[in-house]
Amino acid sequence: MRTDNVVRMEAMEALITTLGTVDAERFIKLIKRDCFDYTEWQRKLWEEESIEEIHAKAVLFEANNR
């Protein structure tokens, strides 16, 4: 299991790679400013989709991003 520090560093690297430095920082500020509840967001994110639908999307994403 990775330490919290390693997870933070990898997450920040992923954000910077995907969004760029400026937008990664903007994203962090948005989460802090809006009192973002990641757990609640995750609960609602897939609310209207079955596990089968989510799995099919994941498989398709993986196939398209190899």
PDB file with SEQRES, HELIX, SHEET and CRYST1 records, atoms N, CA, C and O in Angstrom:
SEQRES   1 A   66  MET ARG THR ASP ASN VAL VAL ARG MET GLU ALA MET GLU          
SEQRES   2 A   66  ALA LEU ILE THR THR LEU GLY THR VAL ASP ALA GLU ARG          
SEQRES   3 A   66  PHE ILE LYS LEU ILE LYS ARG ASP CYS PHE ASP TYR THR          
SEQRES   4 A   66  GLU TRP GLN ARG LYS LEU TRP GLU GLU GLU SER ILE GLU          
SEQRES   5 A   66  GLU ILE HIS ALA LYS ALA VAL LEU PHE GLU ALA ASN ASN          
SEQRES   6 A   66  ARG                                                          
HELIX    1 AA1 ASP A    4  LEU A   19  1                                  16    
HELIX    2 AA2 THR A   21  ARG A   33  1                                  13    
HELIX    3 AA3 TYR A   38  LEU A   45  1                                   8    
HELIX    4 AA4 ILE A   51  ASN A   64  1                                  14    
CRYST1    1.000    1.000    1.000  90.00  90.00  90.00 P 1           1          
ATOM      1  N   MET A   1       0.845  -1.182   0.000  1.00  0.00           N  
ATOM      2  CA  MET A   1       0.000   0.000   0.000  1.00  0.00           C  
ATOM      3  C   MET A   1       0.888   1.242   0.000  1.00  0.00           C  
ATOM      4  O   MET A   1       1.856   1.340   0.754  1.00  0.00           O  
ATOM      5  N   ARG A   2       0.533   2.175  -0.858  1.00  0.00           N  
ATOM      6  CA  ARG A   2       1.318   3.405  -0.969  1.00  0.00           C  
ATOM      7  C   ARG A   2       0.965   4.365   0.158  1.00  0.00           C  
ATOM      8  O   ARG A   2      -0.151   4.355   0.679  1.00  0.00           O  
ATOM      9  N   THR A   3       1.924   5.185   0.518  1.00  0.00           N  
ATOM     10  CA  THR A   3       1.693   6.171   1.572  1.00  0.00           C  
ATOM     11  C   THR A   3       0.823   7.299   1.039  1.00  0.00           C  
ATOM     12  O   THR A   3       0.683   7.463  -0.173  1.00  0.00           O  
ATOM     13  N   ASP A   4       0.238   8.075   1.946  1.00  0.00           N  
ATOM     14  CA  ASP A   4      -0.574   9.225   1.552  1.00  0.00           C  
ATOM     15  C   ASP A   4       0.236  10.204   0.724  1.00  0.00           C  
ATOM     16  O   ASP A   4      -0.268  10.778  -0.241  1.00  0.00           O  
ATOM     17  N   ASN A   5       1.492  10.395   1.101  1.00  0.00           N  
ATOM     18  CA  ASN A   5       2.347  11.328   0.380  1.00  0.00           C  
ATOM     19  C   ASN A   5       2.571  10.877  -1.067  1.00  0.00           C  
ATOM     20  O   ASN A   5       2.549  11.700  -1.983  1.00  0.00           O  
ATOM     21  N   VAL A   6       2.782   9.589  -1.271  1.00  0.00           N  
ATOM     22  CA  VAL A   6       2.978   9.059  -2.617  1.00  0.00           C  
ATOM     23  C   VAL A   6       1.699   9.249  -3.438  1.00  0.00           C  
ATOM     24  O   VAL A   6       1.765   9.642  -4.603  1.00  0.00           O  
ATOM     25  N   VAL A   7       0.555   8.976  -2.846  1.00  0.00           N  
ATOM     26  CA  VAL A   7      -0.719   9.156  -3.546  1.00  0.00           C  
ATOM     27  C   VAL A   7      -0.904  10.616  -3.932  1.00  0.00           C  
ATOM     28  O   VAL A   7      -1.301  10.912  -5.059  1.00  0.00           O  
ATOM     29  N   ARG A   8      -0.619  11.535  -3.008  1.00  0.00           N  
ATOM     30  CA  ARG A   8      -0.725  12.970  -3.315  1.00  0.00           C  
ATOM     31  C   ARG A   8       0.175  13.366  -4.472  1.00  0.00           C  
ATOM     32  O   ARG A   8      -0.249  14.083  -5.379  1.00  0.00           O  
ATOM     33  N   MET A   9       1.406  12.904  -4.441  1.00  0.00           N  
ATOM     34  CA  MET A   9       2.363  13.256  -5.498  1.00  0.00           C  
ATOM     35  C   MET A   9       1.917  12.700  -6.853  1.00  0.00           C  
ATOM     36  O   MET A   9       1.995  13.396  -7.866  1.00  0.00           O  
ATOM     37  N   GLU A  10       1.450  11.449  -6.872  1.00  0.00           N  
ATOM     38  CA  GLU A  10       1.002  10.850  -8.128  1.00  0.00           C  
ATOM     39  C   GLU A  10      -0.249  11.556  -8.655  1.00  0.00           C  
ATOM     40  O   GLU A  10      -0.393  11.750  -9.862  1.00  0.00           O  
ATOM     41  N   ALA A  11      -1.137  11.933  -7.761  1.00  0.00           N  
ATOM     42  CA  ALA A  11      -2.346  12.641  -8.169  1.00  0.00           C  
ATOM     43  C   ALA A  11      -1.995  14.001  -8.754  1.00  0.00           C  
ATOM     44  O   ALA A  11      -2.553  14.401  -9.776  1.00  0.00           O  
ATOM     45  N   MET A  12      -1.091  14.701  -8.124  1.00  0.00           N  
ATOM     46  CA  MET A  12      -0.691  16.012  -8.627  1.00  0.00           C  
ATOM     47  C   MET A  12      -0.010  15.880  -9.984  1.00  0.00           C  
ATOM     48  O   MET A  12      -0.246  16.693 -10.878  1.00  0.00           O  
ATOM     49  N   GLU A  13       0.825  14.872 -10.144  1.00  0.00           N  
ATOM     50  CA  GLU A  13       1.471  14.622 -11.434  1.00  0.00           C  
ATOM     51  C   GLU A  13       0.418  14.330 -12.512  1.00  0.00           C  
ATOM     52  O   GLU A  13       0.532  14.812 -13.639  1.00  0.00           O  
ATOM     53  N   ALA A  14      -0.605  13.541 -12.164  1.00  0.00           N  
ATOM     54  CA  ALA A  14      -1.666  13.217 -13.124  1.00  0.00           C  
ATOM     55  C   ALA A  14      -2.439  14.474 -13.513  1.00  0.00           C  
ATOM     56  O   ALA A  14      -2.751  14.684 -14.685  1.00  0.00           O  
ATOM     57  N   LEU A  15      -2.742  15.304 -12.523  1.00  0.00           N  
ATOM     58  CA  LEU A  15      -3.455  16.550 -12.817  1.00  0.00           C  
ATOM     59  C   LEU A  15      -2.634  17.450 -13.730  1.00  0.00           C  
ATOM     60  O   LEU A  15      -3.153  17.996 -14.704  1.00  0.00           O  
ATOM     61  N   ILE A  16      -1.369  17.602 -13.417  1.00  0.00           N  
ATOM     62  CA  ILE A  16      -0.503  18.470 -14.227  1.00  0.00           C  
ATOM     63  C   ILE A  16      -0.358  17.911 -15.639  1.00  0.00           C  
ATOM     64  O   ILE A  16      -0.387  18.667 -16.609  1.00  0.00           O  
ATOM     65  N   THR A  17      -0.203  16.609 -15.760  1.00  0.00           N  
ATOM     66  CA  THR A  17      -0.080  15.992 -17.079  1.00  0.00           C  
ATOM     67  C   THR A  17      -1.347  16.202 -17.900  1.00  0.00           C  
ATOM     68  O   THR A  17      -1.281  16.478 -19.098  1.00  0.00           O  
ATOM     69  N   THR A  18      -2.494  16.070 -17.254  1.00  0.00           N  
ATOM     70  CA  THR A  18      -3.764  16.176 -17.961  1.00  0.00           C  
ATOM     71  C   THR A  18      -4.197  17.616 -18.194  1.00  0.00           C  
ATOM     72  O   THR A  18      -4.638  17.965 -19.289  1.00  0.00           O  
ATOM     73  N   LEU A  19      -4.073  18.447 -17.175  1.00  0.00           N  
ATOM     74  CA  LEU A  19      -4.607  19.807 -17.242  1.00  0.00           C  
ATOM     75  C   LEU A  19      -3.561  20.880 -17.500  1.00  0.00           C  
ATOM     76  O   LEU A  19      -3.887  21.976 -17.956  1.00  0.00           O  
ATOM     77  N   GLY A  20      -2.321  20.569 -17.213  1.00  0.00           N  
ATOM     78  CA  GLY A  20      -1.282  21.595 -17.237  1.00  0.00           C  
ATOM     79  C   GLY A  20      -1.163  22.196 -15.844  1.00  0.00           C  
ATOM     80  O   GLY A  20      -2.065  22.044 -15.019  1.00  0.00           O  
ATOM     81  N   THR A  21      -0.075  22.864 -15.585  1.00  0.00           N  
ATOM     82  CA  THR A  21       0.203  23.381 -14.243  1.00  0.00           C  
ATOM     83  C   THR A  21      -0.845  24.381 -13.765  1.00  0.00           C  
ATOM     84  O   THR A  21      -1.336  24.276 -12.641  1.00  0.00           O  
ATOM     85  N   VAL A  22      -1.184  25.336 -14.601  1.00  0.00           N  
ATOM     86  CA  VAL A  22      -2.109  26.400 -14.185  1.00  0.00           C  
ATOM     87  C   VAL A  22      -3.493  25.834 -13.882  1.00  0.00           C  
ATOM     88  O   VAL A  22      -4.063  26.128 -12.832  1.00  0.00           O  
ATOM     89  N   ASP A  23      -4.037  25.029 -14.789  1.00  0.00           N  
ATOM     90  CA  ASP A  23      -5.375  24.484 -14.559  1.00  0.00           C  
ATOM     91  C   ASP A  23      -5.403  23.445 -13.434  1.00  0.00           C  
ATOM     92  O   ASP A  23      -6.431  23.283 -12.776  1.00  0.00           O  
ATOM     93  N   ALA A  24      -4.299  22.747 -13.206  1.00  0.00           N  
ATOM     94  CA  ALA A  24      -4.225  21.827 -12.068  1.00  0.00           C  
ATOM     95  C   ALA A  24      -4.356  22.612 -10.763  1.00  0.00           C  
ATOM     96  O   ALA A  24      -5.080  22.206  -9.853  1.00  0.00           O  
ATOM     97  N   GLU A  25      -3.652  23.732 -10.683  1.00  0.00           N  
ATOM     98  CA  GLU A  25      -3.758  24.596  -9.495  1.00  0.00           C  
ATOM     99  C   GLU A  25      -5.168  25.166  -9.358  1.00  0.00           C  
ATOM    100  O   GLU A  25      -5.711  25.233  -8.255  1.00  0.00           O  
ATOM    101  N   ARG A  26      -5.758  25.575 -10.483  1.00  0.00           N  
ATOM    102  CA  ARG A  26      -7.138  26.084 -10.449  1.00  0.00           C  
ATOM    103  C   ARG A  26      -8.086  25.021  -9.921  1.00  0.00           C  
ATOM    104  O   ARG A  26      -8.971  25.322  -9.121  1.00  0.00           O  
ATOM    105  N   PHE A  27      -7.910  23.774 -10.362  1.00  0.00           N  
ATOM    106  CA  PHE A  27      -8.748  22.669  -9.910  1.00  0.00           C  
ATOM    107  C   PHE A  27      -8.646  22.486  -8.390  1.00  0.00           C  
ATOM    108  O   PHE A  27      -9.659  22.345  -7.705  1.00  0.00           O  
ATOM    109  N   ILE A  28      -7.425  22.490  -7.881  1.00  0.00           N  
ATOM    110  CA  ILE A  28      -7.223  22.348  -6.429  1.00  0.00           C  
ATOM    111  C   ILE A  28      -7.927  23.489  -5.686  1.00  0.00           C  
ATOM    112  O   ILE A  28      -8.590  23.249  -4.677  1.00  0.00           O  
ATOM    113  N   LYS A  29      -7.791  24.706  -6.168  1.00  0.00           N  
ATOM    114  CA  LYS A  29      -8.436  25.848  -5.520  1.00  0.00           C  
ATOM    115  C   LYS A  29      -9.954  25.734  -5.574  1.00  0.00           C  
ATOM    116  O   LYS A  29     -10.637  26.069  -4.606  1.00  0.00           O  
ATOM    117  N   LEU A  30     -10.484  25.262  -6.698  1.00  0.00           N  
ATOM    118  CA  LEU A  30     -11.938  25.092  -6.813  1.00  0.00           C  
ATOM    119  C   LEU A  30     -12.464  24.094  -5.787  1.00  0.00           C  
ATOM    120  O   LEU A  30     -13.502  24.318  -5.165  1.00  0.00           O  
ATOM    121  N   ILE A  31     -11.751  23.011  -5.620  1.00  0.00           N  
ATOM    122  CA  ILE A  31     -12.181  21.996  -4.642  1.00  0.00           C  
ATOM    123  C   ILE A  31     -12.150  22.569  -3.235  1.00  0.00           C  
ATOM    124  O   ILE A  31     -13.091  22.377  -2.465  1.00  0.00           O  
ATOM    125  N   LYS A  32     -11.090  23.262  -2.898  1.00  0.00           N  
ATOM    126  CA  LYS A  32     -10.978  23.841  -1.556  1.00  0.00           C  
ATOM    127  C   LYS A  32     -12.021  24.921  -1.332  1.00  0.00           C  
ATOM    128  O   LYS A  32     -12.626  24.976  -0.261  1.00  0.00           O  
ATOM    129  N   ARG A  33     -12.244  25.775  -2.312  1.00  0.00           N  
ATOM    130  CA  ARG A  33     -13.183  26.886  -2.169  1.00  0.00           C  
ATOM    131  C   ARG A  33     -14.625  26.408  -2.039  1.00  0.00           C  
ATOM    132  O   ARG A  33     -15.406  26.974  -1.274  1.00  0.00           O  
ATOM    133  N   ASP A  34     -14.970  25.374  -2.782  1.00  0.00           N  
ATOM    134  CA  ASP A  34     -16.357  24.914  -2.820  1.00  0.00           C  
ATOM    135  C   ASP A  34     -16.686  23.879  -1.751  1.00  0.00           C  
ATOM    136  O   ASP A  34     -17.777  23.308  -1.766  1.00  0.00           O  
ATOM    137  N   CYS A  35     -15.785  23.630  -0.843  1.00  0.00           N  
ATOM    138  CA  CYS A  35     -16.006  22.586   0.181  1.00  0.00           C  
ATOM    139  C   CYS A  35     -16.471  21.304  -0.493  1.00  0.00           C  
ATOM    140  O   CYS A  35     -17.484  20.718  -0.112  1.00  0.00           O  
ATOM    141  N   PHE A  36     -15.732  20.888  -1.478  1.00  0.00           N  
ATOM    142  CA  PHE A  36     -16.047  19.734  -2.310  1.00  0.00           C  
ATOM    143  C   PHE A  36     -16.027  18.458  -1.482  1.00  0.00           C  
ATOM    144  O   PHE A  36     -15.050  18.180  -0.787  1.00  0.00           O  
ATOM    145  N   ASP A  37     -17.101  17.684  -1.556  1.00  0.00           N  
ATOM    146  CA  ASP A  37     -17.187  16.391  -0.868  1.00  0.00           C  
ATOM    147  C   ASP A  37     -17.045  15.294  -1.913  1.00  0.00           C  
ATOM    148  O   ASP A  37     -18.014  14.916  -2.570  1.00  0.00           O  
ATOM    149  N   TYR A  38     -15.836  14.793  -2.055  1.00  0.00           N  
ATOM    150  CA  TYR A  38     -15.539  13.802  -3.081  1.00  0.00           C  
ATOM    151  C   TYR A  38     -16.397  12.551  -2.914  1.00  0.00           C  
ATOM    152  O   TYR A  38     -16.884  12.002  -3.902  1.00  0.00           O  
ATOM    153  N   THR A  39     -16.586  12.101  -1.691  1.00  0.00           N  
ATOM    154  CA  THR A  39     -17.363  10.886  -1.448  1.00  0.00           C  
ATOM    155  C   THR A  39     -18.799  11.057  -1.906  1.00  0.00           C  
ATOM    156  O   THR A  39     -19.350  10.176  -2.565  1.00  0.00           O  
ATOM    157  N   GLU A  40     -19.405  12.172  -1.568  1.00  0.00           N  
ATOM    158  CA  GLU A  40     -20.784  12.435  -1.989  1.00  0.00           C  
ATOM    159  C   GLU A  40     -20.870  12.563  -3.501  1.00  0.00           C  
ATOM    160  O   GLU A  40     -21.818  12.067  -4.109  1.00  0.00           O  
ATOM    161  N   TRP A  41     -19.893  13.221  -4.116  1.00  0.00           N  
ATOM    162  CA  TRP A  41     -19.858  13.361  -5.568  1.00  0.00           C  
ATOM    163  C   TRP A  41     -19.804  11.992  -6.236  1.00  0.00           C  
ATOM    164  O   TRP A  41     -20.512  11.746  -7.212  1.00  0.00           O  
ATOM    165  N   GLN A  42     -18.967  11.104  -5.714  1.00  0.00           N  
ATOM    166  CA  GLN A  42     -18.848   9.758  -6.279  1.00  0.00           C  
ATOM    167  C   GLN A  42     -20.162   8.990  -6.146  1.00  0.00           C  
ATOM    168  O   GLN A  42     -20.544   8.258  -7.059  1.00  0.00           O  
ATOM    169  N   ARG A  43     -20.850   9.148  -5.027  1.00  0.00           N  
ATOM    170  CA  ARG A  43     -22.130   8.452  -4.842  1.00  0.00           C  
ATOM    171  C   ARG A  43     -23.138   8.874  -5.898  1.00  0.00           C  
ATOM    172  O   ARG A  43     -23.892   8.045  -6.406  1.00  0.00           O  
ATOM    173  N   LYS A  44     -23.155  10.155  -6.230  1.00  0.00           N  
ATOM    174  CA  LYS A  44     -24.129  10.680  -7.180  1.00  0.00           C  
ATOM    175  C   LYS A  44     -23.692  10.521  -8.635  1.00  0.00           C  
ATOM    176  O   LYS A  44     -24.531  10.522  -9.536  1.00  0.00           O  
ATOM    177  N   LEU A  45     -22.402  10.387  -8.868  1.00  0.00           N  
ATOM    178  CA  LEU A  45     -21.856  10.362 -10.211  1.00  0.00           C  
ATOM    179  C   LEU A  45     -22.442   9.252 -11.068  1.00  0.00           C  
ATOM    180  O   LEU A  45     -22.765   9.480 -12.234  1.00  0.00           O  
ATOM    181  N   TRP A  46     -22.584   8.072 -10.520  1.00  0.00           N  
ATOM    182  CA  TRP A  46     -23.047   6.906 -11.282  1.00  0.00           C  
ATOM    183  C   TRP A  46     -24.442   6.463 -10.853  1.00  0.00           C  
ATOM    184  O   TRP A  46     -24.847   5.331 -11.119  1.00  0.00           O  
ATOM    185  N   GLU A  47     -25.164   7.337 -10.201  1.00  0.00           N  
ATOM    186  CA  GLU A  47     -26.457   7.031  -9.623  1.00  0.00           C  
ATOM    187  C   GLU A  47     -27.441   6.379 -10.606  1.00  0.00           C  
ATOM    188  O   GLU A  47     -28.170   5.458 -10.238  1.00  0.00           O  
ATOM    189  N   GLU A  48     -27.456   6.853 -11.833  1.00  0.00           N  
ATOM    190  CA  GLU A  48     -28.464   6.392 -12.786  1.00  0.00           C  
ATOM    191  C   GLU A  48     -27.938   5.326 -13.747  1.00  0.00           C  
ATOM    192  O   GLU A  48     -28.581   5.030 -14.755  1.00  0.00           O  
ATOM    193  N   GLU A  49     -26.782   4.753 -13.443  1.00  0.00           N  
ATOM    194  CA  GLU A  49     -26.222   3.726 -14.315  1.00  0.00           C  
ATOM    195  C   GLU A  49     -26.006   2.437 -13.538  1.00  0.00           C  
ATOM    196  O   GLU A  49     -25.632   2.451 -12.365  1.00  0.00           O  
ATOM    197  N   SER A  50     -26.252   1.324 -14.219  1.00  0.00           N  
ATOM    198  CA  SER A  50     -26.034   0.026 -13.590  1.00  0.00           C  
ATOM    199  C   SER A  50     -24.548  -0.311 -13.599  1.00  0.00           C  
ATOM    200  O   SER A  50     -23.765   0.308 -14.319  1.00  0.00           O  
ATOM    201  N   ILE A  51     -24.176  -1.278 -12.808  1.00  0.00           N  
ATOM    202  CA  ILE A  51     -22.776  -1.708 -12.775  1.00  0.00           C  
ATOM    203  C   ILE A  51     -22.368  -2.257 -14.137  1.00  0.00           C  
ATOM    204  O   ILE A  51     -21.216  -2.112 -14.548  1.00  0.00           O  
ATOM    205  N   GLU A  52     -23.299  -2.880 -14.833  1.00  0.00           N  
ATOM    206  CA  GLU A  52     -23.014  -3.414 -16.164  1.00  0.00           C  
ATOM    207  C   GLU A  52     -22.707  -2.279 -17.151  1.00  0.00           C  
ATOM    208  O   GLU A  52     -21.797  -2.405 -17.969  1.00  0.00           O  
ATOM    209  N   GLU A  53     -23.454  -1.180 -17.080  1.00  0.00           N  
ATOM    210  CA  GLU A  53     -23.218  -0.035 -17.954  1.00  0.00           C  
ATOM    211  C   GLU A  53     -21.862   0.614 -17.655  1.00  0.00           C  
ATOM    212  O   GLU A  53     -21.116   0.969 -18.567  1.00  0.00           O  
ATOM    213  N   ILE A  54     -21.566   0.758 -16.389  1.00  0.00           N  
ATOM    214  CA  ILE A  54     -20.285   1.348 -15.986  1.00  0.00           C  
ATOM    215  C   ILE A  54     -19.134   0.462 -16.459  1.00  0.00           C  
ATOM    216  O   ILE A  54     -18.128   0.955 -16.968  1.00  0.00           O  
ATOM    217  N   HIS A  55     -19.290  -0.837 -16.286  1.00  0.00           N  
ATOM    218  CA  HIS A  55     -18.254  -1.780 -16.721  1.00  0.00           C  
ATOM    219  C   HIS A  55     -18.056  -1.703 -18.231  1.00  0.00           C  
ATOM    220  O   HIS A  55     -16.917  -1.682 -18.698  1.00  0.00           O  
ATOM    221  N   ALA A  56     -19.137  -1.662 -18.998  1.00  0.00           N  
ATOM    222  CA  ALA A  56     -19.041  -1.583 -20.451  1.00  0.00           C  
ATOM    223  C   ALA A  56     -18.293  -0.314 -20.870  1.00  0.00           C  
ATOM    224  O   ALA A  56     -17.476  -0.354 -21.790  1.00  0.00           O  
ATOM    225  N   LYS A  57     -18.566   0.802 -20.203  1.00  0.00           N  
ATOM    226  CA  LYS A  57     -17.858   2.043 -20.509  1.00  0.00           C  
ATOM    227  C   LYS A  57     -16.373   1.932 -20.179  1.00  0.00           C  
ATOM    228  O   LYS A  57     -15.529   2.425 -20.928  1.00  0.00           O  
ATOM    229  N   ALA A  58     -16.060   1.295 -19.074  1.00  0.00           N  
ATOM    230  CA  ALA A  58     -14.662   1.116 -18.679  1.00  0.00           C  
ATOM    231  C   ALA A  58     -13.915   0.253 -19.683  1.00  0.00           C  
ATOM    232  O   ALA A  58     -12.777   0.550 -20.047  1.00  0.00           O  
ATOM    233  N   VAL A  59     -14.564  -0.819 -20.127  1.00  0.00           N  
ATOM    234  CA  VAL A  59     -13.938  -1.710 -21.120  1.00  0.00           C  
ATOM    235  C   VAL A  59     -13.705  -0.948 -22.424  1.00  0.00           C  
ATOM    236  O   VAL A  59     -12.634  -1.055 -23.021  1.00  0.00           O  
ATOM    237  N   LEU A  60     -14.691  -0.191 -22.864  1.00  0.00           N  
ATOM    238  CA  LEU A  60     -14.557   0.595 -24.084  1.00  0.00           C  
ATOM    239  C   LEU A  60     -13.460   1.637 -23.952  1.00  0.00           C  
ATOM    240  O   LEU A  60     -12.670   1.826 -24.876  1.00  0.00           O  
ATOM    241  N   PHE A  61     -13.404   2.313 -22.817  1.00  0.00           N  
ATOM    242  CA  PHE A  61     -12.352   3.315 -22.576  1.00  0.00           C  
ATOM    243  C   PHE A  61     -10.975   2.664 -22.665  1.00  0.00           C  
ATOM    244  O   PHE A  61     -10.069   3.185 -23.316  1.00  0.00           O  
ATOM    245  N   GLU A  62     -10.832   1.523 -22.004  1.00  0.00           N  
ATOM    246  CA  GLU A  62      -9.550   0.815 -22.016  1.00  0.00           C  
ATOM    247  C   GLU A  62      -9.156   0.422 -23.436  1.00  0.00           C  
ATOM    248  O   GLU A  62      -8.001   0.582 -23.829  1.00  0.00           O  
ATOM    249  N   ALA A  63     -10.106  -0.088 -24.198  1.00  0.00           N  
ATOM    250  CA  ALA A  63      -9.816  -0.506 -25.579  1.00  0.00           C  
ATOM    251  C   ALA A  63      -9.401   0.672 -26.446  1.00  0.00           C  
ATOM    252  O   ALA A  63      -8.539   0.530 -27.314  1.00  0.00           O  
ATOM    253  N   ASN A  64      -9.998   1.821 -26.221  1.00  0.00           N  
ATOM    254  CA  ASN A  64      -9.700   3.020 -27.021  1.00  0.00           C  
ATOM    255  C   ASN A  64      -8.436   3.754 -26.581  1.00  0.00           C  
ATOM    256  O   ASN A  64      -7.947   4.625 -27.300  1.00  0.00           O  
ATOM    257  N   ASN A  65      -7.909   3.415 -25.422  1.00  0.00           N  
ATOM    258  CA  ASN A  65      -6.764   4.152 -24.882  1.00  0.00           C  
ATOM    259  C   ASN A  65      -5.529   3.280 -24.683  1.00  0.00           C  
ATOM    260  O   ASN A  65      -4.696   3.560 -23.822  1.00  0.00           O  
ATOM    261  N   ARG A  66      -5.421   2.256 -25.458  1.00  0.00           N  
ATOM    262  CA  ARG A  66      -4.229   1.395 -25.375  1.00  0.00           C  
ATOM    263  C   ARG A  66      -3.146   1.928 -26.239  1.00  0.00           C  
ATOM    264  O   ARG A  66      -2.064   1.343 -26.304  1.00  0.00           O  
TER     265      ARG A  66                                                      
END                                                                             
